[in-house]
């Protein structure tokens, strides 16, 4: 390569758009305008991220699904070129290995250990107990003062109580795991803060696993302790790290979907009325899929690195190139979803990529679906006059997190 070509490439790199880009003021439910522009003009584009590296950003729906299903795309966060979200997440990824940042066969081996407990039939069997949790929390809200913060009183407790029961984690320790999970998913957390939070969570789960080994109970941690750790399939520390992943993912994402989904419906009363008055459970199930598509709270994108050169869409992704999949804007691709900017719970949105695509699709999606269906089917019918207790412009949104939502949602009725 000549000196002039090197300088030209360097100049082009300087002009690359920065990722992530900000959302538009007053449009809290929509992906950033810069993503819309890229999707329209260049659905496979190089961008610059926090550390100066220049991964590919995939904004087109078809390209995203094609690449996420391509075995030449690696999830291994230890590979050179992997586009870590921040310095904090890089430190966390290097300090611990979980199956979501591994490739097969390690990914498949570890994921198989917890696949059965999250199977659709088992999650459906939890529906009555989830319904009781939801009803009890609504009873408490109705008996208490107004207005109330829906996040603190309802959205966060629902999935926290459910995942605690499933894993065998005492709910009275919720402050510990919620507080430390917030550190892990915050963009501004330093490597030291992330590592300290992960250590606290892992030590906590390690102690719980030791107790489960001594006195097993009917929960997932007991299964890991007695059927995986005791047989030597995994160390107790590996089981604890898996527990941290399941505990954090099991409450943080669903809690934000409950709160942000409620806010979106309050801003679209016609859609809320369709859910509130629905007699067919399929209406609510469809509404959940549309809200997952429309909001897509995991807005920081899925991260991968190319193992080989890949030709796609007139571009060549080179071996070693980082790849970021913008699932939020992919779910707004007009080629996949007509009038994608419109919230329409009657549309068939089941092909959304809110849970990812391919072998690394979210393990907990059956549980999340059941929880959201119960919540959306119950909250608005039991509190039909539910209303926002402040102006939407006064709400603080989680722009600084890897999981998008609202910090507080004051409501009344």
C-alpha positions, 0 to 999 in steps of 0.5 A: 500500500502506498503512503497516499493510500494509507493517508486516504484510509486514515482520513476516511476513518476519521470521518466515520460516524460515531456509535452509539449516537443520541436519540432525538429529543422528544422521541424516547421510543425511537432509535437514533436518527443516525441509525435511520439514515444509515439503514436507508443509505448504507445498511452495512457501514463502518463506524467508530466506537469508544476505543477508536476501533472501527467495526461494521454496524449492521442496520438492515434487517435481512443483513442482520439475520443473515450474519447472525446465522452465519458460523463465520461470525464469532461471539468469542469476546476474547478474540482480537477485533471483538467490539466491546461496548465499553472499557467496563464491559471489556474488563468484565468479558475478560474476567469471566466467560459465559456461554453468551460470549463463547462459540460452539462447542463450548457455547452449546455445552454450557447452554444445554445445562440450563436450556431445559429449565427455560423450555416453553412448557416449563415457563407456561407452567409458571403462569399461575404463580406469575399471575399471583405475583402480579395480582399481589403487587397490584393489590398492594399498589391499589391499597397504597398512596397515589401517585406511585412509581410503577418501576419500584412498586411493580415493574422491577419486583415482578421479574425479580420475584419470578427469577428468584423463585426459579433460581432459588435466590432469596428475594430479601437479597434483591437490593444486593443483586439489583444494585450491582446489576445496575452497575454492570449495565451502565455505560459510564461504569469504570472497569474497576466498578464493573469488576467489583460488582461482578465479584460481589455477585459471583461471590454471592452466588458461589455461597448460595451454590455451596448451601445448595450442595449441602441442602438441595432444594427444588430450584435451578441453582440446586440442579447446577450444584448437584447435577453439574458441579458435583459431577465435575461438568463445571466448577462451582465458580463457573456455575456461579458466573452462570447464575450471575448471568441468569439472575441479571438478565432475568430481571433487568430486561423484563423490568424495563419492558414492563415500564417502558411498554406501559409508558408507550401504551399510555402514549397510544391510548387506542392501542392500550384500549385494545389490550385492556378490552381484549378477550382473546389471549392471542391479542395480548400475545401479539401485543407483546411481540409488537412492543418488543419490536417497537421498543427493543430495549436492548439498544446497544446492539449484539457484538461479534467478530468475523472469523473469515472474509464475508461478502454481503450486500456489496461489501466485504467484512474481513476476518478480524473485523468487529461487527455490531448488530443494531437490532433496535433499528433492524426492527424498524426496517420498512422492508421487514415491517410496513410503517415500522414507526407506528405502534400497531399491536394488531400486526404480526411482529413475530419475526422481530429480532429483539431476542436476537437470531441464530444459536445465540437467541436469548435463552430466557425469551419464553419466560419473558413472554409469559411474564409480559403477557400476564402483566399486560393482560392484568395491569390495565384491566385491573386499573383501567384508569391508569394514567401518567402522573407527570409530563412525559418530558419530565421523565428520565430515560436510561440513555446511559445504560445498555438496557433502555427504559425509564428510571421512574414512572409515576402513575396514578388512577 
